[in-house]
Amino acid sequence: MKLRFEVNQAEAFRLGIDVPKSIVTIEVNPAEISQEQRNLIADRLDGIDVCQLAGVLDGISRDKDGKPFRIMAKLPTFESLMEAIAEDEQDAEISRKKKVDEFKAKKSEKEKSEAILNRYLETPKSA
C-alpha cells in the first residue's frame, strides 16, 4: 500500500540527505508491520495521505484549501514516518485530555449555576 506524507526538507538537509520533494510516497506491506502500527496509520489515513490526528481533535484539521494536514516526518522512511506518528499520537492524547477537562469544567459550572438558580428560585415553605 502506498502512504503519502510530508518530509521536513531542512531537517533532512541538516542530516546530509537529499530530499528533492517535500511530499513523498512510500510502499508499505501491511502484513509486514505490527497491528499497533497498522492501527496508528489507519487512524490517520485520508486516501493514501497520512494526516495529523491531533489537529482534528483541536478543530484545525484542514488547510485553507480544504486539504487535510499531512504528517511531517524528518526523513522519507517508514521509520521516520512512525516517529512522526508517535509524536502526533502524543499530541492527540494531550488534545483528548484537554477536551475531557474542558467538558468536566463546563459540566461542573453548569451544575453550580443550576444549584444557585434552584436555591434562589425555590418558593419559601410555609410553617
C-alpha positions in Angstrom: 0.0 0.0 0.0 1.2 3.5 -0.8 1.5 6.0 2.1 2.0 9.7 1.3 3.3 12.2 3.9 5.5 15.3 4.1 9.2 15.5 4.8 11.0 18.3 6.6 13.5 19.1 3.9 15.5 21.4 6.1 15.9 18.6 8.7 16.9 16.1 6.0 19.4 18.6 4.6 21.0 19.0 8.1 21.4 15.2 8.2 23.1 15.2 4.7 20.1 13.6 3.0 18.8 15.0 -0.3 15.0 15.0 -0.4 14.1 16.7 -3.7 10.3 16.9 -2.9 8.6 17.8 0.3 5.8 15.3 -0.3 6.9 11.6 -0.6 5.2 8.3 -1.1 6.5 5.0 0.3 5.3 1.5 -0.3 4.3 -0.5 2.8 3.1 -4.1 3.1 0.5 -4.0 5.9 1.1 -7.7 6.6 4.8 -7.0 7.5 4.1 -4.4 10.2 2.5 -4.8 13.6 -1.2 -4.4 14.4 -0.4 -1.4 16.5 1.4 0.3 13.6 -1.4 -0.5 11.3 -3.9 1.0 13.7 -1.9 4.2 14.2 -1.6 4.6 10.4 -5.2 3.7 9.7 -6.4 6.3 12.3 -4.7 9.0 10.2 -5.4 7.8 6.6 -7.3 10.0 4.2 -6.9 8.1 1.0 -3.2 7.4 0.8 -2.4 10.6 2.8 -1.2 10.0 6.4 -2.7 13.0 8.2 -2.3 14.7 11.6 -4.8 13.4 14.1 -4.0 16.0 16.8 -5.2 18.8 14.6 -8.6 17.1 14.0 -9.2 17.0 17.8 -8.3 20.7 18.1 -10.7 21.7 15.3 -7.9 22.6 12.8 -7.8 19.5 10.5 -7.7 21.2 7.1 -5.8 24.0 5.4 -7.3 27.0 3.7 -7.9 24.9 0.5 -9.8 22.2 2.5 -7.0 19.7 2.3 -6.0 17.7 5.5 -2.7 18.4 7.1 -0.3 15.6 6.4 2.1 14.2 8.9 5.6 15.7 8.6 8.5 13.3 9.1 12.2 14.2 9.3 13.2 11.7 6.6 11.4 9.9 3.7 11.5 6.5 5.5 8.9 4.3 7.2 10.8 4.5 10.5 10.8 8.3 10.4 7.1 8.3 9.5 6.4 6.1 12.5 8.3 8.5 14.7 6.2 11.4 13.4 3.0 9.4 14.0 4.2 8.6 17.6 4.7 12.4 18.2 1.3 13.1 16.7 -0.3 10.4 18.9 1.2 12.1 22.0 -0.2 15.5 20.8 -3.6 13.8 20.1 -3.6 12.4 23.7 -2.9 15.8 25.1 -5.8 17.2 23.0 -8.1 14.4 24.2 -7.3 15.1 27.8 -7.8 18.8 27.3 -11.2 18.2 25.7 -12.2 15.9 28.6 -11.1 18.6 31.1 -13.0 21.3 29.3 -16.1 19.1 29.3 -15.8 18.4 33.0 -15.3 22.1 33.8 -18.3 23.1 31.7 -20.4 20.4 33.4 -19.3 21.5 36.8 -20.0 25.2 36.1 -23.5 24.2 34.8 -24.2 22.2 37.9 -23.1 25.1 40.1 -25.2 27.6 38.2 -28.2 25.3 38.4 -27.7 24.9 42.2 -27.5 28.6 42.7 -30.6 29.2 40.5 -32.5 26.5 42.3 -31.6 28.0 45.7 -32.9 31.5 44.7 -35.9 30.3 42.8 -37.3 28.0 45.5 -40.6 29.0 46.9 -40.5 29.6 50.6 -42.1 26.9 52.7 -44.9 27.8 55.0 -44.7 26.9 58.6 
